[in-house]
Amino acid sequence: MLKKCVICKKGALQGKVLARKGQYKAKGGTGSKIARWSKRKFLPNLQRVSILVEGTPKKVFICAKCIKKGDFKKNTPRKLKAAI
């Protein structure tokens, strides 16, 4: 199962972490420079939720934004029969 939102297809984004050096101009320096950078991932806020997909319950990943919108039908928990 992919780590993507089933509803809006939101997934991981690629970015950078910047390491800066040098004194800032406001403190009397010549300005900050980028010394090096490394790649990183920005991950979405995915939650594993049990929903109804075409009438059958499935556990899928949904982002927090889609959970707030309520764009899906939640799975109702099964009812246990009382012992007689």
C-alpha positions in Angstrom: 0.0 0.0 0.0 1.4 3.4 -1.0 1.8 6.2 1.5 -0.6 8.4 -0.4 -4.0 9.8 0.5 -6.7 7.7 -1.2 -9.0 10.6 -1.7 -6.8 13.5 -2.8 -3.7 11.5 -3.8 -1.4 13.7 -1.6 2.0 12.2 -1.2 5.6 13.1 -0.1 7.3 16.2 -1.5 11.0 16.6 -2.0 13.0 19.5 -0.6 16.3 20.6 0.9 17.8 21.4 4.3 20.1 24.4 4.1 23.2 24.8 6.3 24.0 28.5 6.5 27.2 30.2 7.7 28.5 33.7 8.0 27.3 36.7 10.1 24.0 38.3 9.2 24.0 41.9 7.8 21.9 43.1 10.6 24.7 42.1 13.0 27.4 43.8 11.0 28.5 40.9 8.8 28.5 40.5 5.0 25.4 38.3 4.9 24.7 34.6 5.3 25.9 32.1 2.7 24.6 28.6 2.0 27.5 26.3 3.0 25.8 23.0 2.0 22.5 21.3 1.5 21.0 17.9 1.7 17.8 16.4 0.4 14.8 15.7 2.6 11.2 14.6 2.3 8.1 16.6 3.4 5.6 14.0 4.5 1.8 14.6 4.6 -0.2 14.0 7.8 -1.6 10.6 6.9 -3.9 8.6 9.2 -5.0 5.0 8.8 -8.8 4.9 8.8 -11.3 2.2 8.1 -13.8 3.3 5.4 -16.3 1.8 3.1 -14.9 1.4 -0.4 -17.6 0.2 -2.9 -19.6 -1.3 0.1 -16.7 -3.2 1.6 -14.7 -2.0 4.7 -11.0 -1.3 4.0 -8.2 0.3 6.0 -6.6 3.0 4.0 -4.5 6.1 4.4 -6.3 9.5 4.4 -4.7 12.9 5.0 -5.9 15.0 7.9 -7.3 17.7 5.6 -9.7 15.1 3.9 -10.7 13.8 7.4 -11.7 17.3 8.4 -13.7 17.7 5.1 -15.5 14.4 5.7 -15.3 13.3 2.0 -15.8 9.6 2.9 -18.1 7.1 4.5 -16.7 5.7 7.8 -17.0 2.0 8.5 -19.3 1.2 11.3 -17.8 -1.2 13.9 -19.3 -4.7 13.8 -21.8 -5.5 16.6 -21.2 -8.5 18.8 -24.1 -10.9 19.5 -25.1 -11.2 23.1 -24.5 -14.7 24.6 -27.6 -16.4 25.7 
